[in-house]
Amino acid sequence: MNLDNLNLVELNAQEAKEINGGSLLGLLIFATICIIAYCFASDGNDRTETYIDGVRVGN
């Protein structure tokens, strides 16, 4: 398939960098969400006990 037939042109390095420039912000947002989720998921209590039908399970 020829790009000229579709009226498309290839991006040069500068144009590609300008288009893909938001990846660092996305990574920072993703890391922040992961840290917040970890804080909510772990209560920091090593003495947590889980019981199902009166029988202790886990830990």
PDB file of N, H, CA, C and O in Angstrom:
ATOM      1  N   MET A   1       0.858  -1.174   0.000  1.00  0.00           N
ATOM      2  CA  MET A   1       0.000   0.000   0.000  1.00  0.00           C
ATOM      3  C   MET A   1       0.901   1.233   0.000  1.00  0.00           C
ATOM      4  O   MET A   1       1.857   1.315   0.771  1.00  0.00           O
ATOM      5  N   ASN A   2       0.595   2.160  -0.845  1.00  0.00           N
ATOM      6  H   ASN A   2      -0.182   2.093  -1.472  1.00  0.00           H
ATOM      7  CA  ASN A   2       1.376   3.370  -0.985  1.00  0.00           C
ATOM      8  C   ASN A   2       0.719   4.497  -0.176  1.00  0.00           C
ATOM      9  O   ASN A   2      -0.477   4.752  -0.321  1.00  0.00           O
ATOM     10  N   LEU A   3       1.505   5.169   0.674  1.00  0.00           N
ATOM     11  H   LEU A   3       2.476   4.961   0.791  1.00  0.00           H
ATOM     12  CA  LEU A   3       0.965   6.247   1.500  1.00  0.00           C
ATOM     13  C   LEU A   3       0.478   7.431   0.666  1.00  0.00           C
ATOM     14  O   LEU A   3      -0.459   8.126   1.059  1.00  0.00           O
ATOM     15  N   ASP A   4       1.107   7.658  -0.472  1.00  0.00           N
ATOM     16  H   ASP A   4       1.868   7.094  -0.791  1.00  0.00           H
ATOM     17  CA  ASP A   4       0.698   8.781  -1.336  1.00  0.00           C
ATOM     18  C   ASP A   4      -0.725   8.595  -1.857  1.00  0.00           C
ATOM     19  O   ASP A   4      -1.442   9.575  -2.060  1.00  0.00           O
ATOM     20  N   ASN A   5      -1.134   7.360  -2.074  1.00  0.00           N
ATOM     21  H   ASN A   5      -0.552   6.564  -1.909  1.00  0.00           H
ATOM     22  CA  ASN A   5      -2.488   7.110  -2.572  1.00  0.00           C
ATOM     23  C   ASN A   5      -3.544   7.467  -1.530  1.00  0.00           C
ATOM     24  O   ASN A   5      -4.691   7.743  -1.882  1.00  0.00           O
ATOM     25  N   LEU A   6      -3.173   7.463  -0.266  1.00  0.00           N
ATOM     26  H   LEU A   6      -2.242   7.239   0.020  1.00  0.00           H
ATOM     27  CA  LEU A   6      -4.112   7.788   0.821  1.00  0.00           C
ATOM     28  C   LEU A   6      -3.945   9.220   1.323  1.00  0.00           C
ATOM     29  O   LEU A   6      -4.573   9.611   2.307  1.00  0.00           O
ATOM     30  N   ASN A   7      -3.106   9.996   0.656  1.00  0.00           N
ATOM     31  H   ASN A   7      -2.595   9.678  -0.143  1.00  0.00           H
ATOM     32  CA  ASN A   7      -2.803  11.371   1.062  1.00  0.00           C
ATOM     33  C   ASN A   7      -2.209  11.425   2.470  1.00  0.00           C
ATOM     34  O   ASN A   7      -2.496  12.343   3.237  1.00  0.00           O
ATOM     35  N   LEU A   8      -1.377  10.431   2.802  1.00  0.00           N
ATOM     36  H   LEU A   8      -1.144   9.685   2.179  1.00  0.00           H
ATOM     37  CA  LEU A   8      -0.698  10.387   4.095  1.00  0.00           C
ATOM     38  C   LEU A   8       0.793  10.609   3.882  1.00  0.00           C
ATOM     39  O   LEU A   8       1.335  10.281   2.827  1.00  0.00           O
ATOM     40  N   VAL A   9       1.445  11.166   4.888  1.00  0.00           N
ATOM     41  H   VAL A   9       1.004  11.432   5.745  1.00  0.00           H
ATOM     42  CA  VAL A   9       2.887  11.345   4.851  1.00  0.00           C
ATOM     43  C   VAL A   9       3.480  10.780   6.133  1.00  0.00           C
ATOM     44  O   VAL A   9       2.797  10.683   7.153  1.00  0.00           O
ATOM     45  N   GLU A  10       4.746  10.410   6.075  1.00  0.00           N
ATOM     46  H   GLU A  10       5.300  10.488   5.246  1.00  0.00           H
ATOM     47  CA  GLU A  10       5.422   9.895   7.268  1.00  0.00           C
ATOM     48  C   GLU A  10       5.807  11.056   8.174  1.00  0.00           C
ATOM     49  O   GLU A  10       6.087  12.160   7.705  1.00  0.00           O
ATOM     50  N   LEU A  11       5.819  10.792   9.478  1.00  0.00           N
ATOM     51  H   LEU A  11       5.592   9.896   9.859  1.00  0.00           H
ATOM     52  CA  LEU A  11       6.243  11.811  10.438  1.00  0.00           C
ATOM     53  C   LEU A  11       7.753  11.808  10.551  1.00  0.00           C
ATOM     54  O   LEU A  11       8.382  10.750  10.525  1.00  0.00           O
ATOM     55  N   ASN A  12       8.336  12.991  10.676  1.00  0.00           N
ATOM     56  H   ASN A  12       7.825  13.850  10.697  1.00  0.00           H
ATOM     57  CA  ASN A  12       9.763  13.028  10.962  1.00  0.00           C
ATOM     58  C   ASN A  12       9.960  12.873  12.472  1.00  0.00           C
ATOM     59  O   ASN A  12       8.979  12.813  13.214  1.00  0.00           O
ATOM     60  N   ALA A  13      11.191  12.808  12.930  1.00  0.00           N
ATOM     61  H   ALA A  13      11.988  12.857  12.327  1.00  0.00           H
ATOM     62  CA  ALA A  13      11.480  12.529  14.343  1.00  0.00           C
ATOM     63  C   ALA A  13      10.906  13.609  15.260  1.00  0.00           C
ATOM     64  O   ALA A  13      10.398  13.293  16.336  1.00  0.00           O
ATOM     65  N   GLN A  14      10.977  14.862  14.857  1.00  0.00           N
ATOM     66  H   GLN A  14      11.390  15.119  13.983  1.00  0.00           H
ATOM     67  CA  GLN A  14      10.474  15.957  15.689  1.00  0.00           C
ATOM     68  C   GLN A  14       8.957  15.871  15.831  1.00  0.00           C
ATOM     69  O   GLN A  14       8.426  16.065  16.925  1.00  0.00           O
ATOM     70  N   GLU A  15       8.269  15.588  14.757  1.00  0.00           N
ATOM     71  H   GLU A  15       8.700  15.431  13.869  1.00  0.00           H
ATOM     72  CA  GLU A  15       6.810  15.477  14.814  1.00  0.00           C
ATOM     73  C   GLU A  15       6.384  14.289  15.675  1.00  0.00           C
ATOM     74  O   GLU A  15       5.420  14.395  16.433  1.00  0.00           O
ATOM     75  N   ALA A  16       7.075  13.180  15.572  1.00  0.00           N
ATOM     76  H   ALA A  16       7.858  13.094  14.956  1.00  0.00           H
ATOM     77  CA  ALA A  16       6.748  12.005  16.382  1.00  0.00           C
ATOM     78  C   ALA A  16       6.967  12.306  17.863  1.00  0.00           C
ATOM     79  O   ALA A  16       6.183  11.876  18.708  1.00  0.00           O
ATOM     80  N   LYS A  17       8.026  13.040  18.174  1.00  0.00           N
ATOM     81  H   LYS A  17       8.663  13.390  17.487  1.00  0.00           H
ATOM     82  CA  LYS A  17       8.306  13.396  19.572  1.00  0.00           C
ATOM     83  C   LYS A  17       7.212  14.305  20.124  1.00  0.00           C
ATOM     84  O   LYS A  17       6.807  14.145  21.275  1.00  0.00           O
ATOM     85  N   GLU A  18       6.734  15.240  19.337  1.00  0.00           N
ATOM     86  H   GLU A  18       7.064  15.370  18.402  1.00  0.00           H
ATOM     87  CA  GLU A  18       5.678  16.153  19.778  1.00  0.00           C
ATOM     88  C   GLU A  18       4.370  15.400  20.028  1.00  0.00           C
ATOM     89  O   GLU A  18       3.641  15.717  20.968  1.00  0.00           O
ATOM     90  N   ILE A  19       4.075  14.417  19.198  1.00  0.00           N
ATOM     91  H   ILE A  19       4.668  14.160  18.434  1.00  0.00           H
ATOM     92  CA  ILE A  19       2.832  13.658  19.346  1.00  0.00           C
ATOM     93  C   ILE A  19       2.903  12.725  20.549  1.00  0.00           C
ATOM     94  O   ILE A  19       1.917  12.584  21.272  1.00  0.00           O
ATOM     95  N   ASN A  20       4.051  12.085  20.779  1.00  0.00           N
ATOM     96  H   ASN A  20       4.852  12.199  20.192  1.00  0.00           H
ATOM     97  CA  ASN A  20       4.203  11.112  21.855  1.00  0.00           C
ATOM     98  C   ASN A  20       4.755  11.721  23.140  1.00  0.00           C
ATOM     99  O   ASN A  20       5.293  10.991  23.972  1.00  0.00           O
ATOM    100  N   GLY A  21       4.643  13.003  23.323  1.00  0.00           N
ATOM    101  H   GLY A  21       4.206  13.597  22.647  1.00  0.00           H
ATOM    102  CA  GLY A  21       5.261  13.672  24.463  1.00  0.00           C
ATOM    103  C   GLY A  21       4.546  13.490  25.785  1.00  0.00           C
ATOM    104  O   GLY A  21       5.114  13.839  26.820  1.00  0.00           O
ATOM    105  N   GLY A  22       3.329  12.963  25.811  1.00  0.00           N
ATOM    106  H   GLY A  22       2.867  12.680  24.970  1.00  0.00           H
ATOM    107  CA  GLY A  22       2.582  12.869  27.055  1.00  0.00           C
ATOM    108  C   GLY A  22       2.763  11.575  27.815  1.00  0.00           C
ATOM    109  O   GLY A  22       2.030  11.331  28.775  1.00  0.00           O
ATOM    110  N   SER A  23       3.697  10.742  27.433  1.00  0.00           N
ATOM    111  H   SER A  23       4.292  10.939  26.653  1.00  0.00           H
ATOM    112  CA  SER A  23       3.842   9.440  28.076  1.00  0.00           C
ATOM    113  C   SER A  23       4.341   9.561  29.510  1.00  0.00           C
ATOM    114  O   SER A  23       3.969   8.740  30.348  1.00  0.00           O
ATOM    115  N   LEU A  24       5.164  10.546  29.820  1.00  0.00           N
ATOM    116  H   LEU A  24       5.467  11.213  29.139  1.00  0.00           H
ATOM    117  CA  LEU A  24       5.670  10.710  31.175  1.00  0.00           C
ATOM    118  C   LEU A  24       4.545  11.083  32.138  1.00  0.00           C
ATOM    119  O   LEU A  24       4.498  10.572  33.257  1.00  0.00           O
ATOM    120  N   LEU A  25       3.657  11.951  31.725  1.00  0.00           N
ATOM    121  H   LEU A  25       3.696  12.366  30.817  1.00  0.00           H
ATOM    122  CA  LEU A  25       2.524  12.328  32.562  1.00  0.00           C
ATOM    123  C   LEU A  25       1.621  11.123  32.802  1.00  0.00           C
ATOM    124  O   LEU A  25       1.157  10.915  33.923  1.00  0.00           O
ATOM    125  N   GLY A  26       1.367  10.337  31.776  1.00  0.00           N
ATOM    126  H   GLY A  26       1.744  10.506  30.866  1.00  0.00           H
ATOM    127  CA  GLY A  26       0.551   9.135  31.925  1.00  0.00           C
ATOM    128  C   GLY A  26       1.172   8.144  32.891  1.00  0.00           C
ATOM    129  O   GLY A  26       0.469   7.539  33.700  1.00  0.00           O
ATOM    130  N   LEU A  27       2.487   7.972  32.814  1.00  0.00           N
ATOM    131  H   LEU A  27       3.058   8.463  32.157  1.00  0.00           H
ATOM    132  CA  LEU A  27       3.196   7.075  33.722  1.00  0.00           C
ATOM    133  C   LEU A  27       3.107   7.576  35.162  1.00  0.00           C
ATOM    134  O   LEU A  27       2.930   6.778  36.082  1.00  0.00           O
ATOM    135  N   LEU A  28       3.225   8.871  35.366  1.00  0.00           N
ATOM    136  H   LEU A  28       3.369   9.520  34.619  1.00  0.00           H
ATOM    137  CA  LEU A  28       3.127   9.451  36.700  1.00  0.00           C
ATOM    138  C   LEU A  28       1.730   9.255  37.280  1.00  0.00           C
ATOM    139  O   LEU A  28       1.595   8.915  38.456  1.00  0.00           O
ATOM    140  N   ILE A  29       0.711   9.460  36.489  1.00  0.00           N
ATOM    141  H   ILE A  29       0.821   9.736  35.534  1.00  0.00           H
ATOM    142  CA  ILE A  29      -0.671   9.252  36.950  1.00  0.00           C
ATOM    143  C   ILE A  29      -0.901   7.788  37.292  1.00  0.00           C
ATOM    144  O   ILE A  29      -1.517   7.482  38.313  1.00  0.00           O
ATOM    145  N   PHE A  30      -0.411   6.869  36.443  1.00  0.00           N
ATOM    146  H   PHE A  30       0.089   7.117  35.613  1.00  0.00           H
ATOM    147  CA  PHE A  30      -0.562   5.437  36.693  1.00  0.00           C
ATOM    148  C   PHE A  30       0.128   5.035  37.997  1.00  0.00           C
ATOM    149  O   PHE A  30      -0.445   4.291  38.793  1.00  0.00           O
ATOM    150  N   ALA A  31       1.350   5.518  38.225  1.00  0.00           N
ATOM    151  H   ALA A  31       1.816   6.123  37.578  1.00  0.00           H
ATOM    152  CA  ALA A  31       2.086   5.193  39.447  1.00  0.00           C
ATOM    153  C   ALA A  31       1.359   5.732  40.677  1.00  0.00           C
ATOM    154  O   ALA A  31       1.305   5.058  41.705  1.00  0.00           O
ATOM    155  N   THR A  32       0.805   6.928  40.585  1.00  0.00           N
ATOM    156  H   THR A  32       0.849   7.477  39.750  1.00  0.00           H
ATOM    157  CA  THR A  32       0.063   7.512  41.706  1.00  0.00           C
ATOM    158  C   THR A  32      -1.164   6.677  42.045  1.00  0.00           C
ATOM    159  O   THR A  32      -1.446   6.433  43.218  1.00  0.00           O
ATOM    160  N   ILE A  33      -1.892   6.238  41.024  1.00  0.00           N
ATOM    161  H   ILE A  33      -1.662   6.436  40.071  1.00  0.00           H
ATOM    162  CA  ILE A  33      -3.077   5.405  41.246  1.00  0.00           C
ATOM    163  C   ILE A  33      -2.679   4.081  41.887  1.00  0.00           C
ATOM    164  O   ILE A  33      -3.372   3.602  42.785  1.00  0.00           O
ATOM    165  N   CYS A  34      -1.572   3.478  41.442  1.00  0.00           N
ATOM    166  H   CYS A  34      -1.009   3.867  40.713  1.00  0.00           H
ATOM    167  CA  CYS A  34      -1.105   2.213  42.028  1.00  0.00           C
ATOM    168  C   CYS A  34      -0.727   2.386  43.496  1.00  0.00           C
ATOM    169  O   CYS A  34      -1.047   1.526  44.317  1.00  0.00           O
ATOM    170  N   ILE A  35      -0.063   3.463  43.834  1.00  0.00           N
ATOM    171  H   ILE A  35       0.197   4.161  43.167  1.00  0.00           H
ATOM    172  CA  ILE A  35       0.333   3.707  45.227  1.00  0.00           C
ATOM    173  C   ILE A  35      -0.893   3.916  46.101  1.00  0.00           C
ATOM    174  O   ILE A  35      -0.958   3.378  47.207  1.00  0.00           O
ATOM    175  N   ILE A  36      -1.854   4.677  45.632  1.00  0.00           N
ATOM    176  H   ILE A  36      -1.801   5.114  44.734  1.00  0.00           H
ATOM    177  CA  ILE A  36      -3.080   4.905  46.406  1.00  0.00           C
ATOM    178  C   ILE A  36      -3.846   3.603  46.579  1.00  0.00           C
ATOM    179  O   ILE A  36      -4.359   3.333  47.666  1.00  0.00           O
ATOM    180  N   ALA A  37      -3.936   2.785  45.526  1.00  0.00           N
ATOM    181  H   ALA A  37      -3.519   3.004  44.644  1.00  0.00           H
ATOM    182  CA  ALA A  37      -4.637   1.503  45.620  1.00  0.00           C
ATOM    183  C   ALA A  37      -3.947   0.583  46.614  1.00  0.00           C
ATOM    184  O   ALA A  37      -4.619  -0.120  47.369  1.00  0.00           O
ATOM    185  N   TYR A  38      -2.626   0.572  46.629  1.00  0.00           N
ATOM    186  H   TYR A  38      -2.080   1.143  46.016  1.00  0.00           H
ATOM    187  CA  TYR A  38      -1.888  -0.257  47.587  1.00  0.00           C
ATOM    188  C   TYR A  38      -2.161   0.192  49.018  1.00  0.00           C
ATOM    189  O   TYR A  38      -2.324  -0.640  49.910  1.00  0.00           O
ATOM    190  N   CYS A  39      -2.211   1.494  49.238  1.00  0.00           N
ATOM    191  H   CYS A  39      -2.078   2.170  48.513  1.00  0.00           H
ATOM    192  CA  CYS A  39      -2.485   2.013  50.587  1.00  0.00           C
ATOM    193  C   CYS A  39      -3.868   1.596  51.069  1.00  0.00           C
ATOM    194  O   CYS A  39      -4.040   1.271  52.244  1.00  0.00           O
ATOM    195  N   PHE A  40      -4.851   1.600  50.183  1.00  0.00           N
ATOM    196  H   PHE A  40      -4.711   1.864  49.229  1.00  0.00           H
ATOM    197  CA  PHE A  40      -6.193   1.176  50.563  1.00  0.00           C
ATOM    198  C   PHE A  40      -6.267  -0.334  50.760  1.00  0.00           C
ATOM    199  O   PHE A  40      -7.007  -0.806  51.623  1.00  0.00           O
ATOM    200  N   ALA A  41      -5.505  -1.105  49.967  1.00  0.00           N
ATOM    201  H   ALA A  41      -4.904  -0.721  49.265  1.00  0.00           H
ATOM    202  CA  ALA A  41      -5.583  -2.561  50.023  1.00  0.00           C
ATOM    203  C   ALA A  41      -4.874  -3.134  51.239  1.00  0.00           C
ATOM    204  O   ALA A  41      -5.277  -4.182  51.744  1.00  0.00           O
ATOM    205  N   SER A  42      -3.840  -2.480  51.717  1.00  0.00           N
ATOM    206  H   SER A  42      -3.513  -1.628  51.306  1.00  0.00           H
ATOM    207  CA  SER A  42      -3.101  -2.996  52.870  1.00  0.00           C
ATOM    208  C   SER A  42      -3.385  -2.104  54.070  1.00  0.00           C
ATOM    209  O   SER A  42      -3.135  -0.899  54.044  1.00  0.00           O
ATOM    210  N   ASP A  43      -3.908  -2.716  55.107  1.00  0.00           N
ATOM    211  H   ASP A  43      -4.111  -3.694  55.127  1.00  0.00           H
ATOM    212  CA  ASP A  43      -4.238  -1.925  56.287  1.00  0.00           C
ATOM    213  C   ASP A  43      -3.076  -1.832  57.262  1.00  0.00           C
ATOM    214  O   ASP A  43      -3.167  -1.113  58.256  1.00  0.00           O
ATOM    215  N   GLY A  44      -1.981  -2.546  56.999  1.00  0.00           N
ATOM    216  H   GLY A  44      -1.907  -3.131  56.191  1.00  0.00           H
ATOM    217  CA  GLY A  44      -0.811  -2.476  57.862  1.00  0.00           C
ATOM    218  C   GLY A  44      -0.952  -3.258  59.149  1.00  0.00           C
ATOM    219  O   GLY A  44      -0.101  -3.139  60.030  1.00  0.00           O
ATOM    220  N   ASN A  45      -1.987  -4.048  59.286  1.00  0.00           N
ATOM    221  H   ASN A  45      -2.678  -4.145  58.570  1.00  0.00           H
ATOM    222  CA  ASN A  45      -2.221  -4.820  60.503  1.00  0.00           C
ATOM    223  C   ASN A  45      -1.836  -6.273  60.244  1.00  0.00           C
ATOM    224  O   ASN A  45      -2.494  -6.969  59.471  1.00  0.00           O
ATOM    225  N   ASP A  46      -0.754  -6.730  60.903  1.00  0.00           N
ATOM    226  H   ASP A  46      -0.220  -6.165  61.532  1.00  0.00           H
ATOM    227  CA  ASP A  46      -0.301  -8.106  60.724  1.00  0.00           C
ATOM    228  C   ASP A  46      -1.176  -9.102  61.482  1.00  0.00           C
ATOM    229  O   ASP A  46      -1.052 -10.309  61.273  1.00  0.00           O
ATOM    230  N   ARG A  47      -2.034  -8.631  62.335  1.00  0.00           N
ATOM    231  H   ARG A  47      -2.135  -7.651  62.505  1.00  0.00           H
ATOM    232  CA  ARG A  47      -2.851  -9.515  63.161  1.00  0.00           C
ATOM    233  C   ARG A  47      -4.251  -9.728  62.590  1.00  0.00           C
ATOM    234  O   ARG A  47      -5.147 -10.185  63.300  1.00  0.00           O
ATOM    235  N   THR A  48      -4.439  -9.407  61.347  1.00  0.00           N
ATOM    236  H   THR A  48      -3.711  -9.036  60.771  1.00  0.00           H
ATOM    237  CA  THR A  48      -5.738  -9.592  60.720  1.00  0.00           C
ATOM    238  C   THR A  48      -6.030 -11.080  60.605  1.00  0.00           C
ATOM    239  O   THR A  48      -5.201 -11.834  60.095  1.00  0.00           O
ATOM    240  N   GLU A  49      -7.185 -11.509  61.066  1.00  0.00           N
ATOM    241  H   GLU A  49      -7.858 -10.897  61.480  1.00  0.00           H
ATOM    242  CA  GLU A  49      -7.587 -12.908  60.995  1.00  0.00           C
ATOM    243  C   GLU A  49      -8.892 -13.017  60.216  1.00  0.00           C
ATOM    244  O   GLU A  49      -9.794 -12.192  60.369  1.00  0.00           O
ATOM    245  N   THR A  50      -8.976 -14.037  59.389  1.00  0.00           N
ATOM    246  H   THR A  50      -8.244 -14.707  59.265  1.00  0.00           H
ATOM    247  CA  THR A  50     -10.171 -14.244  58.573  1.00  0.00           C
ATOM    248  C   THR A  50     -10.827 -15.546  58.990  1.00  0.00           C
ATOM    249  O   THR A  50     -10.167 -16.581  59.087  1.00  0.00           O
ATOM    250  N   TYR A  51     -12.139 -15.493  59.237  1.00  0.00           N
ATOM    251  H   TYR A  51     -12.675 -14.653  59.158  1.00  0.00           H
ATOM    252  CA  TYR A  51     -12.896 -16.677  59.635  1.00  0.00           C
ATOM    253  C   TYR A  51     -14.011 -16.925  58.634  1.00  0.00           C
ATOM    254  O   TYR A  51     -14.722 -16.004  58.230  1.00  0.00           O
ATOM    255  N   ILE A  52     -14.152 -18.192  58.237  1.00  0.00           N
ATOM    256  H   ILE A  52     -13.575 -18.940  58.565  1.00  0.00           H
ATOM    257  CA  ILE A  52     -15.264 -18.604  57.382  1.00  0.00           C
ATOM    258  C   ILE A  52     -15.970 -19.736  58.113  1.00  0.00           C
ATOM    259  O   ILE A  52     -15.356 -20.761  58.410  1.00  0.00           O
ATOM    260  N   ASP A  53     -17.259 -19.558  58.406  1.00  0.00           N
ATOM    261  H   ASP A  53     -17.757 -18.725  58.165  1.00  0.00           H
ATOM    262  CA  ASP A  53     -18.062 -20.538  59.143  1.00  0.00           C
ATOM    263  C   ASP A  53     -17.399 -20.931  60.462  1.00  0.00           C
ATOM    264  O   ASP A  53     -17.430 -22.101  60.846  1.00  0.00           O
ATOM    265  N   GLY A  54     -16.808 -19.975  61.148  1.00  0.00           N
ATOM    266  H   GLY A  54     -16.782 -19.025  60.836  1.00  0.00           H
ATOM    267  CA  GLY A  54     -16.218 -20.215  62.445  1.00  0.00           C
ATOM    268  C   GLY A  54     -14.837 -20.830  62.416  1.00  0.00           C
ATOM    269  O   GLY A  54     -14.264 -21.096  63.473  1.00  0.00           O
ATOM    270  N   VAL A  55     -14.277 -21.068  61.223  1.00  0.00           N
ATOM    271  H   VAL A  55     -14.742 -20.852  60.364  1.00  0.00           H
ATOM    272  CA  VAL A  55     -12.958 -21.669  61.089  1.00  0.00           C
ATOM    273  C   VAL A  55     -11.997 -20.622  60.544  1.00  0.00           C
ATOM    274  O   VAL A  55     -12.267 -19.964  59.539  1.00  0.00           O
ATOM    275  N   ARG A  56     -10.850 -20.483  61.246  1.00  0.00           N
ATOM    276  H   ARG A  56     -10.631 -21.017  62.062  1.00  0.00           H
ATOM    277  CA  ARG A  56      -9.874 -19.499  60.813  1.00  0.00           C
ATOM    278  C   ARG A  56      -9.192 -19.987  59.540  1.00  0.00           C
ATOM    279  O   ARG A  56      -8.749 -21.133  59.462  1.00  0.00           O
ATOM    280  N   VAL A  57      -9.110 -19.096  58.534  1.00  0.00           N
ATOM    281  H   VAL A  57      -9.469 -18.165  58.598  1.00  0.00           H
ATOM    282  CA  VAL A  57      -8.450 -19.420  57.263  1.00  0.00           C
ATOM    283  C   VAL A  57      -7.402 -18.360  56.967  1.00  0.00           C
ATOM    284  O   VAL A  57      -7.479 -17.236  57.462  1.00  0.00           O
ATOM    285  N   GLY A  58      -6.425 -18.732  56.156  1.00  0.00           N
ATOM    286  H   GLY A  58      -6.362 -19.646  55.753  1.00  0.00           H
ATOM    287  CA  GLY A  58      -5.387 -17.778  55.771  1.00  0.00           C
ATOM    288  C   GLY A  58      -4.425 -17.484  56.914  1.00  0.00           C
ATOM    289  O   GLY A  58      -4.515 -18.069  57.993  1.00  0.00           O
ATOM    290  N   ASN A  59      -3.523 -16.582  56.655  1.00  0.00           N
ATOM    291  H   ASN A  59      -3.450 -16.107  55.778  1.00  0.00           H
ATOM    292  CA  ASN A  59      -2.510 -16.147  57.625  1.00  0.00           C
ATOM    293  C   ASN A  59      -2.022 -17.313  58.427  1.00  0.00           C
ATOM    294  O   ASN A  59      -1.166 -17.149  59.296  1.00  0.00           O
TER     295      ASN A  59
END
